[in-house]
């Protein structure tokens, strides 16, 4: 008896292991596909399920899911995790690993822009349009391209961390280009304006604070956190090893709980929320040789400086004779006042845009003057804290002479010659 020939409709193509299977669910008519994806840690079979209204639709979802697994591995976390849920978990980890300033820089765009815009979206369903939506929201609110680019970087970092933790994130969203950066208007003060500001600062008892900024390029936190034990008048050197910072309380309603201090973050508590913290990297540690003029001026300030329990070189005096660590906002206002007073003289002081120069632009003055004086780039890096070389005693000894020569040149250019 002849075997009947099978028709095309009788042929059922058997899927290979791992390809998945498709069936139509009786209850709602949806097409469902299941994909075998190995085993769970406890030995149970792991199945991943997708569904769609049509068979072609579920085939596409199955293909996309298989491709995602090939590129990013089998998901180990909940497939329905939203951006908002993951952002909360990610920020909790970042509290322990980032400095307070670094954490605020990461948390601010997450809470103000990322979560409000796409927080409801599932990680595994994100699209390039979602990332562009965040930038669009910022642009429509008048935020600069630089702010948009910084938020984009934070979002990508957050999504890459999600992938590491086993969440499924479409690879294509990581390829979305960042918004273009805005052109910065940061610049250095022209020499005549820097000279005018130093002349006004020289009339202040604590004018050495501003000479340190303009001649040495010392950052605001580094200057306000400088203590007298870091100033060695015998060797004529200043060691930059700490910065003044205001650390956040764990709970402002219950300050007794203490402060949020990241893991391995070295701090010294002063008073209130004020702390001395280490520079963010080893390159921030450096030794600055004092010019003869600067050392004389600093010695004169030491004789009249307010005594304080923290040994700060430039503390802030409060009402009724109280002394506190210098507030960075009050310090900024004094820098603005210096520029305003200098502008009353023969030199027009101020940024071309009409704003005050930022404190950080003092570092630009130092860098420019060092460059124009022909100072070796390695010496410039060592003075400004950009060097990557280890700050060993031998390193400091070799570079002390050229650094002192460089400082003397800048002091001469800025006509710093205290009597």
Secondary structure, DSSP 8 states (H G I E B T S, - for coil): -------GGG------TTS-EEEE-TTT--EEEEEEEEE-TTS-EEEEEEEESSHHHHHHHHHHHHHHHHHH----S-TT-BHHHHHHHHHHHHHHHS-HHHHHHHHHHIIIIIHHHHTTSBGGG--HHHHHHHHHHHHHTT--HHHHHHHHHHHHHHHHHHHHTT----GGGGG---------------HHHHHHHHHHHTTSTTTHHHHHHHHH---HHHHHT-BGGGEETTTTEEEE--EEEE--BS-TT-GGG-B---TT--EEEEETTEEEE--SSGGG-EEEE--HHHHHHHHHHHHHS---TT-BSS-EE-GGG-EE---HHHHHHHHHHHHHHHHTSSS--S-TTSS---TTHHHHHHHHHHHHTT--HHHHHHHHT---S---HHHHHHHHHHHHHHHHHHHHHTT----
